[in-house]
Amino acid sequence: MKEIIMAFQGEMALKGLNRATFESTLMKITRRRLEHLGDFKVYRAQSTMYVEPKDEFADMDLAFEKVSRIFGIAALCRAAVCEKDFEAICAATLDYLGDQLRRARTFKVEARRADKSFPMKSPELARELGARVLSAFHHLRVDVHKPDVTVFVEVRDFGAYVHAGKTPGPGGLPVSTSGRAVCMLSGGIDSPVAAWMMAKRGLSLHHIHFASPPYTSERARLKVQSLGQLLTDYTGNTNLYVVPYTKPQEYIRDNAPDVLFTVLMRRSMMRIARVIAGRIGCDAIVTGESLAQVASQTLKALICTDSAQDLPVLRPAIGLDKTEITEIARRIGTFETSIMPYEDCCTIFTPPHPKTRPTLEEIEAAEAAMPGLAELEREAAEQADVVRLKVGDIPPLAAEY
């Protein structure tokens, strides 16, 4: 019996003349994600992508898990493939779904005849196949409303496919179809969620992390590297730029008003991110900020932060509260790493009472009094360490969660 993975399009099916570009990108991404799991043939037809193992060593369990995290796929399933013949369909159903049907008490059959040359219409196919199932499993009864098992049969261009239902996929658009951006990745809960949300909209991402040794440890850096590695199942291969930020951060601390420190630091980070983004051809900056969550994320503070550089700043979590962000983090598998107790440079030197309504005039006046900051930012951008994150690699701190 031959088993394949069927992946169904969602939003992509609504695309117009450029739909083929989205589909080609989706297949290219799928081939890359599966290349270390065995030999797979990936092809498409009728708004569906097929992933077919070509050798006995292909890991179908892990392949299904990897495909289930590829953006652009609305739903997917594992299915048995057989000839477009009623007897072959019956044999495949009893063989492939036999264990599930033995454990069930009720079932129903749903049939879809996309290939209109098949002699049996969909209702007839469902009825006759249901009769065969009942004759093979006498303990079963039909329940069309809430069955324990639903047998799906799809007669398509390349064959007939039998499965027990679809698993929801991540949806969205294939990564890279919407452009490139850098994501400011901290060690917290919010920024990995923001990265995931923007990758879902088709953005290809590279990450930037600001480290401030000795105030932040090597463990803190490895934590962020682990978060970036966990995200590769969704984003694909990516780079993490680790910026040595100690000197700019100390300079701001020593030369700026205490209450403006956090906003001045965020502006400084934005300028460095802009330099790196320009160097690698990215057209936007992604952050995990949520409106009014902390003092630096009030509307007035965000206005001051954005004006530090000229790229669009994308904040997909801006309207989510902490509970909603945490739910997403748990779902995508980053939460347990995010809550590891390692230092984040954004939390050091934080004043006890930061100003929540700064004005751009006072921020720019404070920066004018720090003429040495620009040179320190330039040096930090140039000295950024690049870490390559590849799909399938083990996160550095994997042993601890």
Beta strands, then each sheet from edge to edge (+ up, - down):
strand 1: 2-9
strand 2: 40-45
strand 3: 48-53
strand 4: 73-82
strand 5: 106-113
strand 6: 141-142
strand 7: 149-155
strand 8: 160-163
strand 9: 167-171
strand 10: 180-184
strand 11: 204-211
strand 12: 238-244
strand 13: 285-286
strand 14: 313-314
strand 15: 385-389
sheet 1: 2+ 3- 1+ 4- 8+ 7- 5- 6-
sheet 2: 2+ 3- 1+ 4- 9+
sheet 3: 14+ 13+ 10+ 11+ 12+ 15-
end
